[in-house]
Amino acid sequence: MQTLHAVAASAVLLSIAPAQTVWNATSSDLTPIFAQATPGDIVLLSSNVGYLPFHLNKGLTLIGPAGGSGWVGTGPTNGPVDTRILIPSGERARFVNLHFASLLPTTLLGHQVQASGDITFEDCVFDGTSYGTPHVIVGGNVRMNHCRIGWSNAKTSGLIATSGYVSLTDCDLGGTPAAWDPFGAHRASTSGLTIDNATVVASLCSIRGGSAAVGLPPSPGANISGNSGRLFLSDSIVSGGNGGYGSPWFVPGAPALAVSTTGASLAEVARSTFSGGLGTVNGPPMTGNATFVPELVGIRIDHGFVRGQTTTVTATAGSSQLLLGIFGSFDPNLSTYPLVIEPALQTAFGVTLATPAAGALVTAPIAIPNMSALLGVEAWLQALQLTSGPVRASAVVGGVVH
């Protein structure tokens, strides 16, 4: 493996360190800080404060303490009961170590977390205490690294991507099971990942569909629809919801698929495991326009960029003995193309080059200097392999230094 020579990380990082104000959020209501802050500012959250849901329309960076304990919950307040992050063009919002929680079901609240624009979620958790909470709906140029949506308690409604390009790495996405109520308040199952006219590039993810209930079908792990719905998935595990009803008076039904595509939507997958749910009639794990494309390149980092620590980026080769490169950039516009056909690398520098075997791992350590001035600096990483066909770049990993 050959490592490219690049300028010293500390010098480069310090040269681009942004001028910003750092706010310490000691009150549960973040609205006053949002009103005073300017785009590019940083808001530090505390583990000792439970923050109220908020509406944000400004490019800020919110950083919670390690472990995702910057808690944002819903409940009876005089302000918003959901969280909406609507970032205007030309601005960027970043969220690190936040725990978004909902106390009330989405049938009462609508969407618990709705986000659109240029947004990154890193080490964030989205869950609820009532079944069916929360929906997480994203659109635009959105990146999620090490995020968990409903995987632990099966009470959330998964991730819905409605537009733009969404990059997912090392994420767990779980849908809710259906629920039959004799009084008529039924709840349909949901998919772990729903794509509607968006492009999603994902690596090292676990995706699970919700299971069935009496008279209510299960949901696929990943459900792709719309004429421009696209999924490029590598090195992941996807399972459909179970078809069993769990009742002695009703026999189990057919399970859901792992991946379902409808219409002109498509899925390209590589080095992944797909299984339908449990049931009496087990169909194929995938249907529709879903194909295996081994040339897809995977990527992950073991954790975010923490001052004084070293993170390791790992790429998974798609093809054998073809040049694979991991590239980095301090220009956040690189992350506008998480992409599949024509990655934009004009502002990038080489981190590592290698000619690995198919499916082999290529790693590179990245040390972050322990300097306070680096707080909030962005760095992004992407991998691609020079195949003879269309060059399919990996998802995008990285984020802000914290």
C-alpha positions as CSV (number, residue, x, y, z in Angstrom):
1,M,0.0,0.0,0.0
2,Q,1.4,3.4,-1.0
3,T,0.6,6.5,1.1
4,L,0.6,9.8,-0.6
5,H,2.6,12.7,0.8
6,A,0.3,15.5,1.9
7,V,1.0,18.8,3.8
8,A,1.0,18.5,7.6
9,A,-2.5,18.1,8.9
10,S,-2.1,20.5,11.8
11,A,-0.9,23.3,9.5
12,V,-3.7,22.8,7.0
13,L,-6.4,22.5,9.6
14,L,-5.2,25.6,11.4
15,S,-5.0,27.6,8.1
16,I,-8.7,27.0,7.5
17,A,-10.0,27.1,11.1
18,P,-13.2,29.3,10.8
19,A,-13.9,32.3,12.9
20,Q,-17.0,31.6,14.9
21,T,-18.7,32.2,18.2
22,V,-19.0,29.2,20.6
23,W,-22.2,29.2,22.6
24,N,-22.7,27.1,25.8
25,A,-26.4,26.0,26.0
26,T,-27.3,25.9,29.7
27,S,-31.0,26.5,29.2
28,S,-33.4,23.9,27.9
29,D,-34.7,26.3,25.3
30,L,-32.3,26.8,22.4
31,T,-34.4,29.4,20.6
32,P,-32.7,32.5,22.2
33,I,-29.2,31.2,21.1
34,F,-30.4,30.4,17.6
35,A,-31.8,34.0,17.3
36,Q,-28.4,35.5,18.3
37,A,-26.0,33.1,16.6
38,T,-24.8,33.7,13.0
39,P,-24.2,30.9,10.4
40,G,-21.0,29.0,11.2
41,D,-21.3,29.4,15.0
42,I,-21.1,26.4,17.3
43,V,-23.5,25.5,20.1
44,L,-22.2,23.1,22.8
45,L,-24.9,21.1,24.6
46,S,-24.6,19.6,28.1
47,S,-25.5,16.1,29.4
48,N,-27.1,17.8,32.4
49,V,-29.8,19.6,30.4
50,G,-32.8,18.2,28.6
51,Y,-33.3,20.3,25.5
52,L,-36.7,21.1,24.1
53,P,-37.6,20.4,20.4
54,F,-36.5,23.2,18.1
55,H,-37.0,24.7,14.7
56,L,-33.7,25.7,13.1
57,N,-33.3,27.6,9.8
58,K,-29.7,28.7,10.2
59,G,-26.4,26.9,9.5
60,L,-25.2,26.1,13.0
61,T,-23.1,23.3,14.5
62,L,-24.6,21.6,17.6
63,I,-22.2,19.4,19.5
64,G,-23.3,17.2,22.5
65,P,-21.1,15.4,24.9
66,A,-19.7,12.0,23.9
67,G,-22.1,9.1,23.8
68,G,-25.0,11.0,22.2
69,S,-26.3,12.4,25.5
70,G,-27.1,15.8,24.2
71,W,-30.8,15.1,24.8
72,V,-33.5,16.7,22.6
73,G,-37.0,15.4,23.7
74,T,-40.6,16.2,22.9
75,G,-43.3,16.8,25.4
76,P,-45.9,19.4,26.5
77,T,-44.2,22.8,25.9
78,N,-45.2,26.3,24.7
79,G,-42.9,25.9,21.8
80,P,-42.5,23.3,19.0
81,V,-43.4,19.7,19.7
82,D,-41.3,18.4,16.9
83,T,-37.8,19.2,15.5
84,R,-37.5,20.8,12.1
85,I,-34.1,21.6,10.6
86,L,-34.6,23.6,7.3
87,I,-31.3,25.0,6.2
88,P,-31.2,27.6,3.4
89,S,-29.0,27.2,0.4
90,G,-25.4,28.2,1.0
91,E,-25.4,27.4,4.7
92,R,-24.5,24.1,6.5
93,A,-25.8,22.5,9.7
94,R,-23.9,19.9,11.7
95,F,-25.1,17.7,14.6
96,V,-22.8,15.6,16.7
97,N,-23.6,13.4,19.7
98,L,-27.3,14.3,19.9
99,H,-30.1,12.1,21.1
100,F,-33.5,13.0,19.6
101,A,-36.3,11.4,21.5
102,S,-40.1,11.6,21.3
103,L,-42.6,11.1,24.1
104,L,-45.7,11.2,21.9
105,P,-46.6,9.2,18.7
106,T,-46.3,10.6,15.3
107,T,-50.0,10.3,14.8
108,L,-50.3,13.2,17.2
109,L,-47.2,15.1,16.2
110,G,-46.6,14.7,12.6
111,H,-42.8,14.3,12.0
112,Q,-40.6,14.2,15.0
113,V,-37.4,15.1,13.1
114,Q,-37.6,16.7,9.6
115,A,-34.4,17.9,8.0
116,S,-33.6,19.4,4.6
117,G,-30.6,21.2,3.2
118,D,-26.9,20.7,3.6
119,I,-26.8,18.7,6.9
120,T,-24.6,16.2,8.7
121,F,-25.6,13.9,11.6
122,E,-22.8,12.2,13.4
123,D,-23.2,9.8,16.3
124,C,-26.8,10.8,16.7
125,V,-29.7,8.6,18.0
126,F,-33.3,8.9,17.0
127,D,-35.8,7.0,19.1
128,G,-39.1,7.2,20.9
129,T,-41.0,6.0,24.0
130,S,-44.3,5.4,22.2
131,Y,-44.7,3.0,19.2
132,G,-44.6,4.8,15.9
133,T,-42.2,7.6,17.1
134,P,-40.4,9.2,15.5
135,H,-40.4,9.6,11.8
136,V,-37.0,10.9,10.5
137,I,-37.5,12.6,7.1
138,V,-34.5,14.1,5.2
139,G,-34.0,15.8,1.9
140,G,-31.1,17.6,0.2
141,N,-27.4,17.0,0.8
142,V,-27.6,14.9,4.0
143,R,-24.9,12.7,5.6
144,M,-25.3,10.3,8.5
145,N,-22.3,8.7,10.1
146,H,-22.8,6.2,13.1
147,C,-26.4,7.0,13.6
148,R,-29.1,4.9,15.1
149,I,-32.8,5.2,14.1
150,G,-35.1,2.9,16.1
151,W,-32.9,-0.1,16.1
152,S,-32.8,-0.7,19.9
153,N,-36.5,-0.5,20.8
154,A,-38.4,-1.0,17.5
155,K,-40.6,2.0,18.4
156,T,-39.6,4.3,15.6
157,S,-40.7,4.7,12.0
158,G,-37.3,4.5,10.2
159,L,-35.6,6.9,7.9
160,I,-37.4,8.5,4.9
161,A,-35.3,10.1,2.2
162,T,-37.4,12.3,0.0
163,S,-35.0,14.2,-2.3
164,G,-31.4,14.9,-3.1
165,Y,-28.4,12.8,-2.1
166,V,-28.2,11.0,1.2
167,S,-25.0,9.4,2.4
168,L,-25.2,6.7,5.2
169,T,-22.2,5.0,6.8
170,D,-22.3,2.6,9.8
171,C,-26.0,3.3,10.5
172,D,-28.7,1.1,12.1
173,L,-32.2,1.7,10.7
174,G,-35.2,-0.1,12.1
175,G,-38.9,0.2,11.2
176,T,-41.9,-0.3,13.4
177,P,-44.0,-3.4,13.6
178,A,-47.7,-3.2,12.7
179,A,-50.2,-3.2,15.5
180,W,-53.8,-4.3,15.4
181,D,-56.2,-2.7,17.8
182,P,-59.7,-4.1,18.3
183,F,-61.0,-0.6,18.7
184,G,-59.8,0.4,15.2
185,A,-56.6,2.4,16.0
186,H,-54.4,0.2,13.8
187,R,-50.8,1.1,13.1
188,A,-49.1,0.0,9.8
189,S,-45.6,-1.4,9.8
190,T,-42.8,0.8,8.4
191,S,-39.5,0.1,6.6
192,G,-36.2,0.8,8.1
193,L,-35.3,2.8,5.0
194,T,-37.8,4.4,2.6
195,I,-36.5,6.2,-0.5
196,D,-38.8,8.3,-2.6
197,N,-37.1,10.1,-5.5
198,A,-33.8,10.4,-3.6
199,T,-30.3,8.9,-4.2
200,V,-28.9,7.0,-1.1
201,V,-25.4,5.8,-1.0
202,A,-24.8,3.5,2.0
203,S,-22.0,1.4,3.5
204,L,-21.9,-0.9,6.5
205,C,-25.5,-0.4,7.5
206,S,-28.1,-2.6,9.2
207,I,-31.6,-2.1,8.0
208,R,-34.7,-3.9,9.2
209,G,-38.4,-3.8,8.2
210,G,-41.3,-3.8,10.6
211,S,-43.2,-7.1,11.1
212,A,-46.9,-7.8,10.4
213,A,-50.0,-7.8,12.7
214,V,-53.5,-9.2,12.2
215,G,-54.6,-8.1,8.8
216,L,-51.7,-5.7,8.5
217,P,-48.7,-6.7,6.3
218,P,-45.0,-6.4,7.1
219,S,-42.7,-3.9,5.4
220,P,-39.5,-4.4,3.5
221,G,-36.2,-3.5,5.1
222,A,-35.5,-1.0,2.3
223,N,-38.4,0.3,0.1
224,I,-37.4,2.3,-3.0
225,S,-40.0,4.1,-5.1
226,G,-40.4,7.1,-7.5
227,N,-38.9,7.4,-10.9
228,S,-35.6,8.7,-9.5
229,G,-35.4,6.6,-6.4
230,R,-31.8,5.1,-6.2
231,L,-30.0,2.9,-3.6
232,F,-26.3,2.1,-3.9
233,L,-25.6,-0.3,-0.9
234,S,-22.4,-2.1,0.1
235,D,-21.2,-4.3,3.0
236,S,-24.6,-4.2,4.7
237,I,-27.3,-6.4,6.3
238,V,-30.9,-5.9,5.3
239,S,-33.9,-7.9,6.5
240,G,-37.6,-7.7,5.7
241,G,-40.3,-7.8,8.4
242,N,-41.8,-11.0,9.6
243,G,-45.1,-12.3,8.3
244,G,-46.2,-14.0,11.5
245,Y,-49.2,-12.5,13.5
246,G,-48.2,-13.9,16.8
247,S,-51.8,-14.9,17.5
248,P,-53.2,-18.5,17.9
249,W,-56.3,-17.5,15.9
250,F,-54.5,-16.4,12.8
251,V,-51.9,-18.3,10.8
252,P,-48.7,-16.5,9.8
253,G,-48.7,-14.7,6.5
254,A,-46.0,-14.0,3.9
255,P,-42.9,-12.1,5.1
256,A,-41.6,-8.9,3.5
257,L,-38.7,-8.6,1.2
258,A,-35.3,-7.3,2.3
259,V,-35.2,-4.8,-0.7
260,S,-38.2,-3.7,-2.8
261,T,-38.1,-1.5,-5.8
262,T,-41.1,-0.2,-7.7
263,G,-41.5,1.5,-11.1
264,A,-38.3,3.1,-12.5
265,S,-36.5,3.1,-9.1
266,L,-33.4,0.9,-8.8
267,A,-31.0,-0.6,-6.3
268,E,-27.3,-1.7,-6.9
269,V,-25.9,-3.8,-4.1
270,A,-22.5,-5.4,-3.3
271,R,-21.1,-7.7,-0.6
272,S,-24.3,-7.6,1.5
273,T,-26.6,-10.0,3.2
274,F,-30.3,-9.9,2.3
275,S,-33.1,-11.9,3.8
276,G,-36.8,-11.8,3.8
277,G,-38.7,-12.0,7.1
278,L,-40.0,-15.2,8.6
279,G,-43.3,-16.6,7.4
280,T,-45.1,-19.4,5.6
281,V,-44.1,-18.4,2.1
282,N,-40.6,-17.2,1.7
283,G,-40.0,-15.3,-1.5
284,P,-36.8,-13.9,-3.0
285,P,-34.9,-11.4,-0.9
286,M,-35.2,-8.7,-3.6
287,T,-37.6,-7.9,-6.3
288,G,-37.9,-5.3,-9.1
289,N,-34.9,-3.4,-10.5
290,A,-32.3,-4.6,-8.0
291,T,-29.0,-6.0,-9.1
292,F,-25.7,-7.1,-7.7
293,V,-22.8,-4.7,-8.7
294,P,-19.6,-5.9,-7.1
295,E,-17.7,-2.8,-8.3
296,L,-19.3,-0.7,-5.6
297,V,-16.8,0.7,-3.1
298,G,-17.5,0.8,0.6
299,I,-16.2,3.2,3.3
300,R,-16.4,3.8,7.0
301,I,-14.5,5.6,9.8
302,D,-14.2,4.1,13.3
303,H,-15.3,7.4,14.9
304,G,-15.5,11.1,14.2
305,F,-12.7,13.6,14.3
306,V,-11.9,14.2,18.0
307,R,-9.0,16.5,18.9
308,G,-6.0,14.6,20.2
309,Q,-7.2,11.3,18.8
310,T,-6.6,9.2,15.7
311,T,-9.4,8.0,13.5
312,T,-9.1,5.2,10.9
313,V,-10.8,5.3,7.6
314,T,-11.4,2.0,5.9
315,A,-12.4,1.4,2.2
316,T,-13.6,-1.9,0.8
317,A,-12.4,-2.6,-2.7
318,G,-15.0,-3.5,-5.3
319,S,-12.8,-4.9,-8.0
320,S,-9.5,-6.9,-8.0
321,Q,-6.1,-5.3,-8.6
322,L,-7.5,-2.0,-9.8
323,L,-6.2,1.3,-8.3
324,L,-8.3,2.4,-5.3
325,G,-7.9,5.8,-3.7
326,I,-9.1,7.4,-0.5
327,F,-9.3,11.1,-0.9
328,G,-9.8,13.9,1.6
329,S,-11.0,17.4,1.4
330,F,-11.4,20.4,3.7
331,D,-14.0,21.8,1.2
332,P,-17.5,20.8,2.3
333,N,-18.6,21.1,-1.3
334,L,-17.0,17.7,-1.9
335,S,-19.8,16.2,0.1
336,T,-22.3,17.6,-2.4
337,Y,-21.4,14.6,-4.5
338,P,-21.6,11.5,-2.2
339,L,-21.8,9.8,-5.4
340,V,-22.1,7.3,-7.9
341,I,-21.1,8.3,-11.3
342,E,-18.9,11.4,-11.4
343,P,-17.3,12.3,-8.0
344,A,-15.9,15.8,-7.8
345,L,-12.3,15.7,-6.6
346,Q,-11.0,19.1,-7.8
347,T,-10.3,20.3,-4.3
348,A,-9.3,16.9,-2.9
349,F,-5.9,15.6,-1.8
350,G,-4.8,12.0,-1.7
351,V,-4.8,10.1,1.6
352,T,-4.0,6.5,0.3
353,L,-3.6,4.7,-2.9
354,A,-3.6,0.9,-3.3
355,T,-4.2,-2.0,-5.7
356,P,-6.1,-4.5,-3.5
357,A,-7.9,-7.7,-4.2
358,A,-11.6,-7.7,-4.6
359,G,-13.3,-7.1,-1.3
360,A,-10.0,-6.3,0.5
361,L,-9.8,-3.5,3.1
362,V,-7.6,-0.5,2.6
363,T,-7.0,1.6,5.8
364,A,-5.4,4.9,6.6
365,P,-5.0,6.5,10.1
366,I,-5.8,10.2,10.4
367,A,-4.4,12.0,13.5
368,I,-6.2,15.2,14.7
369,P,-4.0,17.6,16.6
370,N,-5.2,18.5,20.1
371,M,-5.7,22.2,19.4
372,S,-8.7,24.2,20.6
373,A,-8.7,26.3,17.4
374,L,-9.7,23.2,15.4
375,L,-13.2,23.0,16.9
376,G,-15.7,23.1,14.1
377,V,-13.3,22.5,11.2
378,E,-14.7,20.2,8.6
379,A,-13.0,17.3,6.9
380,W,-14.4,14.8,4.4
381,L,-13.3,11.5,3.0
382,Q,-14.4,9.5,0.0
383,A,-13.1,6.4,-1.9
384,L,-13.3,5.4,-5.5
385,Q,-11.8,2.7,-7.7
386,L,-10.7,3.3,-11.3
387,T,-12.9,0.6,-12.9
388,S,-13.3,0.4,-16.7
389,G,-16.9,1.3,-16.5
390,P,-18.6,4.2,-14.7
391,V,-16.6,5.2,-11.6
392,R,-18.8,4.7,-8.6
393,A,-17.5,6.7,-5.6
394,S,-18.3,5.6,-2.1
395,A,-20.4,7.3,0.4
396,V,-18.9,10.3,2.2
397,V,-17.5,10.1,5.8
398,G,-16.2,12.8,8.1
399,G,-17.7,15.8,9.7
400,V,-16.6,18.5,12.1
401,V,-13.7,18.3,14.5
402,H,-14.9,18.3,18.1
